[in-house]
Structures are given as structure tokens and as C-alpha cells.
Amino acid sequence: MYIDTLVKVKNALARKRDKIKIPYSRMDLEVLESLVKRGYLEEVVRKGRGAKRIIEIRLKYEENESPVMSGLKILSKPSHRAYVGWREIRKSHQGYGSYFLSTSKGIMSEADARRNKVGGELLFEIW
């Protein structure tokens, strides 16, 4: 599930890894591609075939070698789902962070959701 993937990415950033490999799932790939689009990850590549598919993630750091992603908060869990309409979406950390939503048009950041006027399930917040 995407929660495990995000925690693995956060831990790899804390350990200053260059890249990590995780098992493939369509939801994970979509979440990671949205993180690449917003600039939190360098690159995401799907590799392998059949049961041996994996996702290879290249992590991104700033010039002073500090991680681009400094914090992560999971907002929607299987036991408690959080839904918002597009008018209720607010900015994260005064605009320095991003919320990510699962919408009818796929996984997208809060800015894309407001632009497309779609709401959905709040998945997580990154800053």
C-alpha cells in the first residue's frame, strides 16, 4: 500500500540513499509519479515483468545534501477516511508543502485538484 512506500522513501532519505527498490503496485506507482511531478523525487522507473515487477525510485536532495522532503503525515487510513471537496482544500504549511488526493481523475496534488475542480480522499501531506 502507498503508506508503506512513503515510509520507505522517508527512511531512505534520512539514511541518504541514492535509490531504493520496492514491489510494484499500480497505486504506488501513481502516488510516486505525482511526487515526481511536484518535485519531491528525482525519477520513478517500473522494471521487470509479471510477478517480478519492481519500482526503482531515485531520491532527490538539495545542494547542501539535505532531503527535499522533510516531513510526512498520513491523513487517510483504512480505519478513518478523510474526504474533502475542491473548495475545502487548503494550502499545506503556508504553501511550502503539498496535500495529495485520490480523485476520480487519479492521484493529484491539492493545486491540481483545485485547478480541475475535483475533490476526493485526502491521502497524505508532505512538506
C-alpha positions in Angstrom: 0.0 0.0 0.0 1.1 3.6 -0.6 1.6 4.2 3.2 4.4 1.6 3.4 6.0 3.1 0.2 6.0 6.6 1.6 7.6 5.5 4.9 10.3 3.6 3.0 11.0 6.7 0.9 11.2 8.9 4.1 13.5 6.4 5.8 15.8 6.2 2.7 16.0 10.0 2.6 17.0 10.0 6.3 19.7 7.4 5.5 21.0 9.5 2.5 20.4 6.7 0.0 20.6 7.4 -3.8 17.8 5.0 -4.8 15.5 2.3 -3.5 13.5 -0.6 -5.0 10.0 -1.5 -3.9 7.5 -4.1 -5.1 5.2 -2.9 -7.9 1.6 -1.9 -7.4 -0.4 0.5 -9.6 -1.4 2.7 -6.7 2.2 3.1 -5.5 3.4 3.9 -9.0 0.7 6.6 -9.4 1.5 8.2 -6.0 5.2 8.2 -6.8 4.7 9.7 -10.2 2.7 12.5 -8.6 5.6 13.1 -6.2 8.0 13.3 -9.2 5.6 15.8 -10.8 5.7 18.0 -7.7 9.5 17.8 -7.4 9.8 15.6 -4.2 11.5 12.7 -6.1 14.0 12.6 -8.9 12.8 9.7 -11.0 10.5 6.7 -10.9 11.0 3.7 -13.2 9.0 0.5 -13.5 11.1 -2.6 -14.2 10.6 -6.3 -14.7 7.7 -8.4 -15.9 5.0 -10.5 -14.3 5.4 -11.3 -10.7 9.0 -9.9 -10.6 8.0 -6.3 -11.3 9.5 -3.6 -9.1 9.6 0.2 -8.9 13.0 1.9 -8.8 13.0 5.3 -7.1 15.8 7.8 -7.4 15.7 10.2 -4.4 16.2 13.9 -4.6 18.4 16.1 -2.4 19.1 19.8 -2.3 22.6 21.3 -2.9 23.6 21.1 0.7 22.6 17.3 0.7 19.5 17.8 2.8 16.4 15.9 1.7 13.8 17.7 -0.3 11.1 16.1 1.7 11.4 16.9 5.4 8.1 15.7 6.8 5.2 13.3 6.1 1.7 13.0 7.6 -0.7 10.2 6.6 -4.2 11.8 6.7 -6.5 9.0 5.5 -6.2 5.5 6.9 -8.3 2.4 6.4 -9.9 2.9 9.8 -10.6 6.6 9.2 -11.1 8.1 5.7 -10.9 11.8 5.2 -12.8 13.4 2.2 -12.8 17.0 1.0 -14.4 19.0 -1.7 -12.4 21.1 -4.1 -13.4 24.3 -2.3 -12.4 22.9 1.1 -8.8 22.1 0.1 -6.3 24.4 1.9 -2.6 25.0 1.4 -0.1 23.0 3.4 2.5 24.7 5.6 1.7 28.2 4.1 2.3 26.9 0.6 5.6 25.2 1.3 4.0 21.7 1.5 1.5 19.7 -0.6 -1.6 17.6 0.1 -2.2 14.7 -2.2 -5.7 13.4 -3.0 -7.2 10.4 -4.6 -9.8 11.8 -7.1 -11.9 10.4 -9.8 -9.2 11.7 -12.2 -6.4 9.9 -10.4 -3.9 10.9 -7.7 -3.1 14.6 -7.7 -1.8 17.4 -5.6 -4.0 20.0 -4.0 -3.1 22.6 -6.6 -4.1 20.3 -9.5 -7.3 19.3 -7.7 -8.3 22.9 -7.2 -7.4 23.7 -10.8 -9.5 20.8 -12.1 -12.3 21.5 -9.6 -12.4 17.9 -8.2 -12.4 16.8 -4.6 -11.7 13.4 -3.2 -9.9 11.4 -0.4 -7.1 13.2 1.3 -4.2 10.7 1.3 -1.2 12.4 2.9 0.7 15.7 3.4 4.3 16.3 2.5 6.5 19.3 3.4 
